[in-house]
Amino acid sequence: MLDEPAAGLNSNEALVFGEILKRLRQTQVQSIVIVEHNMGLVMGLCDRLVVMNFGQKLTEGTPMQVQGNPQVIEAYLGKARA
């Protein structure tokens, strides 16, 4: 279980950290639970995501499914103006 492990890392450090986690997952453990706001890291690392919004599960799925989910887009990017 990792809680905000990329906090304070610059983009290059986050990339290196992501590669370390990928190797760890492949060689040592079955799964990693990660709470993280660095979406580049999360989308490049995870097979499945659970998206939370105000403490409630908004959706879950693959990175591709989550990125295209209208509820996720609205919750995290805001509603488009008409």
C-alpha positions in Angstrom: 0.0 0.0 0.0 1.5 3.3 -1.1 0.0 6.7 -0.2 1.1 9.5 -2.5 4.5 8.1 -3.2 5.3 10.5 -6.0 4.5 13.6 -3.9 7.5 15.9 -4.1 9.1 14.1 -7.0 9.8 16.0 -10.2 8.6 14.4 -13.5 11.9 12.6 -14.2 12.0 11.2 -10.7 8.4 10.0 -11.0 9.2 8.2 -14.3 12.1 6.4 -12.6 9.9 5.6 -9.6 7.2 4.2 -11.9 9.8 1.9 -13.6 10.9 0.7 -10.1 7.3 -0.1 -9.2 6.7 -2.0 -12.5 9.8 -4.2 -11.9 8.7 -4.8 -8.3 5.3 -5.8 -9.4 6.7 -8.2 -12.0 9.2 -9.8 -9.8 8.1 -9.6 -6.2 4.4 -9.1 -5.6 1.0 -9.9 -7.1 -0.4 -6.4 -6.7 0.3 -2.9 -5.4 -2.4 -0.6 -4.0 -1.5 3.0 -4.7 -3.2 6.2 -3.8 -1.8 8.9 -6.1 -2.7 12.2 -7.8 0.1 12.0 -10.5 -2.1 10.8 -13.3 0.9 10.2 -15.7 2.4 7.8 -13.2 -1.0 6.1 -12.4 -2.0 5.7 -16.1 1.4 4.2 -17.0 1.6 1.9 -14.1 -1.8 0.5 -13.3 -3.8 -2.3 -15.0 -7.0 -1.4 -13.2 -8.1 1.8 -11.4 -10.7 2.8 -8.9 -11.6 6.5 -9.0 -12.8 8.1 -5.8 -14.7 11.3 -5.5 -15.5 12.8 -2.1 -14.9 9.5 -0.5 -17.2 7.5 -2.8 -16.3 5.2 -5.6 -17.0 6.9 -8.9 -15.9 4.2 -11.3 -13.4 1.5 -11.9 -11.8 0.0 -15.0 -8.7 0.0 -17.2 -6.8 3.3 -17.6 -8.4 3.7 -21.0 -11.9 3.2 -19.7 -11.4 5.6 -16.8 -9.9 8.3 -19.0 -12.9 8.3 -21.2 -15.5 8.2 -18.5 -17.7 11.4 -18.5 -18.2 11.3 -14.8 -14.4 11.2 -14.2 -13.9 14.1 -16.7 -16.5 16.2 -15.0 -15.3 15.4 -11.4 -11.7 16.1 -12.1 -11.7 18.6 -15.0 -15.0 20.3 -14.4 -18.1 20.6 -16.5 -17.7 22.0 -20.0 -19.5 25.3 -20.5 -22.3 25.4 -23.0 
